[in-house]
Amino acid sequence: MATFREMRVQEIVEDESLSTEQKIAELREIESEARGLQRAASESSMGDDDGWQDDLRQVRFALDKLGAKEPKKGAASL
């Protein structure tokens, strides 16, 4: 069964009213949110299989499919 986030990713990829750049921007927002939730889950007493890894994999696959470049990684900030 697909998660809400997976369905949203597919919806964005298939939306013909959005440009590729718009699709990439929306997918990056989902990716950022999922990473934040994954970090929060890793700091709590939640189980190891929080489901965020699968969502991140789906977002990354969609971004690759759209030809998005991996963002530059900088120093971590607080």
C-alpha positions in Angstrom: 0.0 0.0 0.0 1.4 3.4 -1.0 1.8 6.1 1.7 0.3 9.5 1.4 3.8 10.9 0.6 4.3 8.4 -2.1 1.0 9.3 -3.7 1.8 13.0 -3.5 5.2 12.4 -5.2 3.5 10.5 -8.0 0.9 13.3 -8.3 3.6 15.9 -8.6 5.5 13.9 -11.3 2.4 13.4 -13.4 1.0 17.0 -13.1 1.2 18.4 -16.6 0.4 21.9 -15.4 3.7 22.1 -13.5 7.1 22.8 -15.2 10.0 20.5 -14.5 11.5 23.2 -12.2 8.2 23.5 -10.3 8.1 19.7 -9.9 11.6 19.6 -8.6 11.0 22.4 -6.1 7.9 20.7 -4.7 9.7 17.4 -4.5 12.6 19.1 -2.7 10.2 20.5 -0.1 8.8 16.9 0.5 12.4 15.6 0.7 13.4 18.3 3.3 10.3 17.6 5.4 10.8 13.8 5.3 14.5 14.3 6.3 13.5 16.5 9.2 10.9 13.9 10.4 13.5 11.1 10.0 16.0 13.0 12.1 13.3 13.7 14.8 12.3 10.0 14.8 15.9 8.9 15.2 16.2 11.1 18.3 13.1 9.7 19.9 12.2 6.2 21.1 10.4 5.3 17.9 11.4 2.1 16.1 14.2 1.8 13.6 11.7 1.3 10.7 10.1 4.7 10.8 9.0 4.5 7.1 10.8 7.8 6.2 13.6 6.0 4.4 11.2 4.5 1.8 9.6 7.9 1.3 13.0 9.5 0.8 13.9 6.8 -1.7 10.7 7.5 -3.7 11.4 11.3 -3.7 15.0 10.7 -4.8 13.9 8.4 -7.6 11.4 11.0 -8.8 14.0 13.7 -8.7 16.4 11.6 -10.6 13.7 10.8 -13.2 13.2 14.6 -13.7 17.0 15.1 -14.1 17.4 17.1 -10.9 21.0 17.6 -9.8 22.0 16.6 -6.2 22.1 19.8 -4.1 25.5 21.0 -2.9 26.1 19.9 0.6 27.4 22.6 3.0 28.4 22.6 6.6 25.7 21.7 9.0 24.1 24.6 10.8 22.0 25.0 13.9 
